[in-house]
Amino acid sequence: MSTTTPATPTTPSAEFAGRTALVTGGASGIGLAVARLLATAGAAVVVADHDEENARKAAAQLESTGARAAAVAMDVTDPASVEAGVRFTVETFGALHLAVNNAGIAGPAAPTGAYPVEDWDRVVATNLSGVFYSLRHELPAIVASGGGAVVNMSSILGTNGFAGSPAYVAAKHGVVGLTKTAALEYAAQNVRINAVGPGFIDTPLLRTADTQAREHLISLHPAGRLGTAEEVAELTVFLLSDKASFIHGSYHLVDGGYSAP
């Protein structure tokens, strides 16, 4: 197995100048990496997160680099909170062109026949309904702004099963189907909608796993390592860019070969 260290992400040009992006779950992990890359490329970025304090810290970090950024508290399981976050974005920067629906949770590990109902409801509400609520309010705003692009964050478990994670797997499969449907509906209105499926990524959440669990996850990836948030961000931002102008309704894996066997 290769254990090659990933290359430092390239710095794009200011191709998103004049555009506004909303990133849910943007205060940490993959969401923060996406927000940083969009800001580097010239976008005005709204960091939306249920953790308002960390969202404000992330936005301040972006502003310290000269970017235009703002933070908003958003609970993606609450349609009214999502509507308010989208409205805040448009009122703050005048439009919405780009969205990354990244907010999600893992949930506990348990077999389907014993999975706690309350945890099923919580995981599906965040990981699937949260994406729907986000699209429900983002898409009219993007259309009103003349068009743009959306990336929904699914997972490798949007196409694979994983024992002990029925709610997460079902929700992430649902995100892929929702993405394809919305893409069909909005392509003629100059809105591209795609999904990204990360493998297991080296985020703060996985760093808390015990050594044996972490090594097991690494072993599932032929690349011989976990992915980085920056690698997922590079693919996500490409899909938001004009370079991906003919990509509609697709599901793109960034998984170190996890899904190849």
ABEGO torsion letter per residue (X at the ends): XBABBBBBBBBBBBAABGBBBBBBGAABEAAAAAAAAAAAAGBBBBBBBABAAAAAAAAAAAAAAGBBBBBBBBBAABAAAAAAAAAAAAAAAGBBABBBBABBBAEBBBBAAABBAAAAAAAAAAAAAAAAAAAAAAAAAAAAAGEEBBBBBBBAAAABBBBGBAAAAAAAAAAAAAAAAAAAAAAAAGBBBBBBBBBBBBBAAAAABBAAAAAAAAAABAAGBBBBAAAAAAAAAAAABAAAAABBGBBBBBAGGAAAX
